[in-house]
Amino acid sequence: MNTEAANTDIAQLSYEQAREELVAVVAQLEAGAATLEQSLALWERGESLAARCEAWLQGATARLDAARGPEEQ
C-alpha cells in the first residue's frame, strides 16, 4: 500500500476504528517479531493513526465547546 492510499484509508476511519488499529500496531511493535522495514512501516502507520485519533478528539472538543456557548467555556 502506498503512502497516499494509506493516508486516504486512515482518513476514512472512525475514532474507534483508528484507536483499535493503533492498539494492534502497538502490540505488533511490542512483540518485536517484525523486520526493521516492517517495524518502520508499522511505526509510520501508528503515527498516522494517532494523528487521526487526535483530530477526532479535537473535533469533538470543538463541538462540545460550541454547544456549551461562550458563557460556559
C-alpha positions in Angstrom: 0.0 0.0 0.0 1.4 3.4 -0.9 1.5 6.2 1.5 -1.2 8.2 -0.2 -3.6 5.3 -0.3 -2.8 4.5 3.4 -3.5 8.1 4.4 -6.8 8.1 2.5 -7.6 4.8 4.2 -6.9 6.3 7.6 -8.9 9.5 6.9 -12.0 7.3 6.4 -11.7 5.6 9.8 -13.9 6.4 12.8 -12.3 7.3 16.1 -13.0 3.8 17.4 -11.6 2.1 14.3 -8.4 4.2 14.3 -7.9 3.6 18.0 -8.4 -0.2 17.6 -6.0 -0.4 14.8 -3.5 1.7 16.7 -3.7 -0.7 19.7 -3.0 -3.6 17.2 0.0 -1.7 15.7 1.5 -1.1 19.1 1.1 -4.7 20.1 2.9 -5.8 16.9 5.7 -3.4 17.6 6.0 -4.5 21.2 6.1 -8.2 20.1 9.4 -7.4 18.3 9.0 -10.1 15.7 8.8 -7.7 12.7 11.8 -6.9 10.5 13.2 -3.4 10.6 11.4 -2.5 7.3 8.1 -3.8 8.8 8.7 -2.0 12.1 9.2 1.3 10.2 6.0 0.8 8.2 4.1 -0.1 11.4 5.6 3.0 13.2 4.5 5.3 10.3 1.0 3.8 10.3 0.8 4.2 14.0 1.8 7.8 13.8 -0.9 8.4 11.2 -3.5 6.6 13.3 -2.6 8.5 16.4 -2.9 11.8 14.4 -6.4 10.6 13.2 -7.5 9.9 16.8 -6.2 13.3 17.9 -8.1 15.0 15.1 -11.3 13.3 16.1 -10.8 14.3 19.8 -10.1 17.9 18.9 -13.2 18.0 16.7 -15.3 16.5 19.5 -13.9 19.1 21.9 -14.7 21.9 19.5 -18.2 20.7 19.0 -18.8 20.5 22.8 -17.4 23.9 23.3 -19.7 25.3 20.6 -22.7 23.5 22.1 -22.0 25.0 25.5 -21.8 28.5 24.3 -19.4 31.3 25.3 -20.5 31.7 28.8 -19.8 28.1 29.8 -16.3 27.9 28.3 
